[in-house]
Each structure stands twice: as structure tokens, then as C-alpha cells.
Amino acid sequence: MNRQRRCALLVPLLASAVALPPTLAAQATPSAVQTPTAPACQLSPVGGTSSNVNMALTGFRPNQKITIIRIGGRSTNTTVDGQGKFSARNLRDGTYNIKLLSGGHGSISCKDAPAPVSVNITDADVAATKPDTPTVPCNQPTPVTFVGTLTGTGTGDIKIAWVSPDTGKRSERTMKFTEPSTKTAEFVVTAPARSNPTEPRPTVKVQLLVPRQGAETGVSSAVLPVTLVCASGT
């Protein structure tokens, strides 16, 4: 009698050991852990005539204590922020190391930031690509499409501006330049319709401007006029 009762008590215990309630099962499953970013220290020039540098630390443990060491100079104890970052400005130029005081061992060497790539645009040309038909109906507005070609050296983002002096349309944008030449995105200007065939043929003008990029001087294309060829009777 006692043996049967003991077996009956063991059955629910075994069942509970095999199948956990959903809430407890979720708690028992380890959550995904994101791999922390490797600590890094980067130095960049202050600019101008100063030889000093700015320091940027990233990828450290939140609130990690560190020592900033300038070889042959002073050392400073500090703490990174809750996102594992730290920045310091206008430091004396030199060789810097970051020593980890908590949550890690060893030291990190500070590296110079990559030098910015200089882009020098030397020429800008403009061409009309549409309309690409022999004639157009000039008694209705006609879109005229232009594209520019920039020539120069270097690789990087530059600013350009399209201007249509007679219509007043203007468009400014940033584009990626890759030496030796790169085409711009299209620029569309609508030529107005004329009311009767005795009026002058519709004309639109555009110019492509490249403002000053850093220390380089700006350039501009010649003003390009496009006069439509009108279909008979329009």
C-alpha cells in the first residue's frame, strides 16, 4: 500500500521536471548577448595652425576606468561614459596609450585618424540630353534635361549647384566624385510654351556651379542655352 502511494507521488514530480511552465522556460533560456565592440582610440588634428590633437575613445565597457598615457609626458586617470565612449580636445601632440584599470587588462594604442581625401575640381561641362527628337510642339511646355561632367583629382563627397538664370530654378545637392571625371545627376528645366508660331522659339539656359571645396577654388561651367526646334504650326 505504501509502495503504490510513493509511486503515485513521484509521477507528478517527474512530469514537472520534464515540462517547465512557459514563463519559467522563457526565464531559463539565456538571452542573446551582443558582442562588445573592441576598444579603440583615435587621434585627429585640431586644425588650423595648431599641432594639437583631439582624442576619441569608443568600444570600452560602460563606466570603465582608464589611464590616458602620453609617452614622455603626463598620465591622467579618468572614466569612460555609460556608452563606453570618451573624448578630449586640444591635447598636446604625441604618442598616446590607454591603460585599462577595470573590466579588462593591458593597454590600447591610439592611432591617427585617416587623413581627409582632398577633391580638386578643375572643370565643369554641361550638355542637354532631352528632348532627343528633331522637333517638339512649342505650343506646350517642354522639359529639357541636362547632365554635367566634372573633371578633377581625388575622391570624396562634393557639393554642386544647378542654376537656370532665365527660369529661376535652382537645385543644390551633394554627390560622390571619383577621379578623373564623374557625371552628375540629371537636372530638368521646363521651357515655357509659346502662344503662336510667330513668337520666338522657347529657350532655356543652365549653368553648373561647384562651390569652393576646402582650400580649393570653386569652378563653374559656361552658361548653356538650349533653343527648341518647333514642329510646324506650333
C-alpha positions as CSV (number, residue, x, y, z in Angstrom):
1,M,0.0,0.0,0.0
2,N,2.8,2.4,0.9
3,R,4.7,1.5,-2.3
4,Q,1.8,2.3,-4.5
5,R,1.3,5.7,-2.8
6,R,5.0,6.6,-3.2
7,C,4.9,5.8,-6.9
8,A,1.8,8.0,-7.3
9,L,3.6,10.9,-5.7
10,L,6.7,10.5,-7.9
11,V,4.7,10.8,-11.2
12,P,3.8,14.5,-11.0
13,L,7.3,15.3,-9.7
14,L,8.8,13.7,-12.8
15,A,6.3,15.4,-15.1
16,S,7.2,18.8,-13.7
17,A,10.9,18.1,-14.1
18,V,10.4,17.4,-17.8
19,A,8.0,20.2,-18.8
20,L,8.5,23.6,-17.4
21,P,5.7,26.2,-17.4
22,P,6.2,28.6,-20.3
23,T,7.1,31.6,-18.1
24,L,9.8,29.6,-16.3
25,A,11.0,28.1,-19.6
26,A,11.5,31.6,-21.0
27,Q,13.4,32.6,-17.9
28,A,15.6,29.6,-18.2
29,T,16.6,30.3,-21.8
30,P,19.7,32.5,-21.9
31,S,19.1,35.8,-23.8
32,A,21.3,36.7,-26.8
33,V,24.4,38.5,-25.7
34,Q,25.8,41.1,-28.1
35,T,29.5,41.0,-28.7
36,P,31.0,44.3,-27.4
37,T,32.9,46.4,-29.8
38,A,36.7,46.3,-29.5
39,P,38.1,49.3,-27.6
40,A,39.7,51.9,-29.9
41,C,41.5,55.2,-29.6
42,Q,41.7,57.7,-32.5
43,L,43.6,61.0,-32.7
44,S,42.7,63.7,-35.1
45,P,44.3,67.1,-35.7
46,V,42.6,70.2,-34.2
47,G,43.2,72.0,-37.4
48,G,44.4,75.5,-38.4
49,T,47.9,76.3,-37.3
50,S,47.7,74.2,-34.1
51,S,49.7,71.0,-33.8
52,N,47.4,69.7,-31.0
53,V,45.1,66.8,-31.4
54,N,41.6,65.6,-30.4
55,M,41.1,62.2,-28.8
56,A,38.1,59.9,-29.3
57,L,37.6,56.6,-27.4
58,T,35.0,54.1,-28.4
59,G,34.1,50.4,-27.7
60,F,35.1,50.4,-24.0
61,R,33.0,48.8,-21.2
62,P,30.4,51.3,-19.7
63,N,32.0,53.4,-17.0
64,Q,35.3,51.7,-17.4
65,K,38.2,53.3,-15.5
66,I,41.3,54.0,-17.7
67,T,44.6,55.9,-17.6
68,I,45.5,58.1,-20.6
69,I,49.2,57.9,-21.0
70,R,51.3,60.3,-23.2
71,I,54.7,58.7,-23.8
72,G,57.3,61.0,-22.2
73,G,54.6,63.2,-20.6
74,R,51.8,63.2,-18.1
75,S,49.3,60.4,-17.3
76,T,45.7,61.1,-16.4
77,N,43.1,58.8,-14.7
78,T,39.5,59.1,-16.0
79,T,36.4,57.1,-16.7
80,V,34.5,56.5,-20.0
81,D,30.8,57.2,-20.1
82,G,27.9,54.8,-19.9
83,Q,28.2,54.0,-23.6
84,G,31.9,53.2,-23.4
85,K,33.0,56.5,-25.0
86,F,35.3,59.3,-24.0
87,S,36.6,62.4,-25.9
88,A,39.2,65.0,-25.1
89,R,40.1,68.1,-27.1
90,N,43.2,70.1,-27.8
91,L,45.7,67.7,-26.3
92,R,49.4,68.1,-26.9
93,D,50.5,66.1,-29.9
94,G,52.4,62.9,-29.1
95,T,52.2,59.1,-28.8
96,Y,49.2,58.0,-26.5
97,N,48.3,54.7,-24.9
98,I,45.1,53.9,-22.9
99,K,45.6,51.6,-19.9
100,L,42.6,49.6,-18.7
101,L,42.2,49.9,-14.9
102,S,38.9,47.9,-14.5
103,G,37.0,45.4,-16.5
104,G,40.0,44.5,-18.6
105,H,43.7,44.2,-18.9
106,G,46.5,45.6,-21.0
107,S,46.6,48.8,-23.0
108,I,45.3,50.3,-26.2
109,S,47.5,52.2,-28.7
110,C,46.0,55.4,-30.1
111,K,46.0,55.7,-33.8
112,D,45.9,58.7,-36.1
113,A,42.6,59.3,-37.9
114,P,42.8,58.8,-41.7
115,A,43.7,61.9,-43.4
116,P,40.8,63.5,-45.3
117,V,40.9,63.0,-49.1
118,S,41.2,66.2,-51.0
119,V,39.0,66.7,-54.0
120,N,40.0,69.3,-56.5
121,I,37.5,70.0,-59.3
122,T,39.2,71.7,-62.3
123,D,36.5,71.8,-64.9
124,A,32.7,71.5,-65.3
125,D,30.8,70.9,-68.5
126,V,27.1,70.8,-69.3
127,A,25.2,69.0,-72.1
128,A,21.5,68.7,-72.9
129,T,20.2,65.1,-73.4
130,K,16.5,65.7,-73.9
131,P,14.3,66.3,-75.8
132,D,16.0,63.9,-78.2
133,T,13.6,64.3,-81.1
134,P,14.2,66.5,-84.2
135,T,11.3,68.8,-83.3
136,V,8.9,69.4,-80.4
137,P,5.4,71.0,-80.1
138,C,6.3,74.5,-78.9
139,N,2.7,75.4,-78.1
140,Q,3.1,73.3,-74.9
141,P,5.7,73.3,-72.0
142,T,8.7,71.1,-72.8
143,P,11.0,69.6,-70.2
144,V,14.7,69.9,-71.1
145,T,17.1,67.6,-69.4
146,F,20.7,68.5,-68.7
147,V,23.7,66.5,-67.3
148,G,27.0,67.7,-66.1
149,T,30.5,66.2,-66.2
150,L,33.1,67.2,-63.6
151,T,36.8,66.7,-64.1
152,G,39.4,66.8,-61.3
153,T,41.5,64.8,-58.8
154,G,40.7,63.0,-55.6
155,T,37.7,61.0,-54.4
156,G,35.0,62.2,-52.0
157,D,31.7,64.0,-51.5
158,I,31.3,67.4,-53.1
159,K,28.6,70.0,-53.3
160,I,27.2,71.2,-56.6
161,A,24.5,73.7,-57.7
162,W,22.4,73.8,-60.8
163,V,21.1,77.2,-61.8
164,S,18.7,78.3,-64.6
165,P,19.0,82.1,-64.8
166,D,16.0,82.6,-67.1
167,T,13.5,80.4,-65.2
168,G,14.9,81.0,-61.7
169,K,15.1,77.3,-60.9
170,R,18.0,76.2,-58.7
171,S,19.0,72.8,-57.2
172,E,21.7,72.1,-54.7
173,R,22.9,68.6,-53.9
174,T,25.9,66.5,-52.7
175,M,27.5,63.9,-55.0
176,K,30.3,61.5,-54.9
177,F,33.2,62.5,-57.1
178,T,35.7,59.9,-58.3
179,E,38.7,61.0,-60.4
180,P,39.4,61.7,-63.2
181,S,35.8,62.6,-64.1
182,T,32.2,61.9,-62.8
183,K,28.8,62.7,-64.3
184,T,26.2,64.5,-62.2
185,A,22.6,63.5,-61.7
186,E,20.2,65.0,-64.3
187,F,18.7,68.5,-64.0
188,V,15.4,69.3,-65.7
189,V,14.2,72.7,-66.7
190,T,10.8,73.2,-68.3
191,A,10.8,75.5,-71.4
192,P,7.6,77.6,-71.5
193,A,5.0,77.2,-74.3
194,R,4.6,79.9,-76.9
195,S,1.1,81.1,-77.8
196,N,1.5,81.2,-81.5
197,P,4.1,80.2,-84.2
198,T,5.2,83.8,-84.8
199,E,6.7,84.2,-81.4
200,P,10.5,83.4,-80.8
201,R,11.3,79.8,-80.2
202,P,11.4,78.9,-76.5
203,T,14.9,78.9,-74.9
204,V,16.2,77.8,-71.5
205,K,19.6,78.4,-70.0
206,V,21.5,76.5,-67.3
207,Q,24.9,76.6,-65.5
208,L,26.6,74.1,-63.3
209,L,28.4,75.5,-60.2
210,V,30.9,73.8,-58.0
211,P,31.4,75.9,-54.8
212,R,34.7,76.1,-53.1
213,Q,35.7,72.7,-51.6
214,G,38.0,73.2,-48.6
215,A,41.1,75.1,-49.7
216,E,40.3,74.6,-53.4
217,T,38.7,77.4,-55.5
218,G,35.3,76.8,-57.0
219,V,34.6,76.3,-60.7
220,S,31.6,76.8,-62.9
221,S,30.5,75.7,-66.4
222,A,29.7,78.1,-69.2
223,V,26.0,79.1,-69.4
224,L,24.4,76.7,-71.8
225,P,21.4,77.9,-73.8
226,V,19.1,75.5,-75.4
227,T,16.6,76.7,-78.1
228,L,13.9,74.3,-79.1
229,V,13.2,73.3,-82.7
230,C,9.5,73.7,-83.1
231,A,7.2,71.4,-85.0
232,S,5.4,73.0,-87.9
233,G,2.4,75.1,-86.8
234,T,3.4,75.2,-83.1
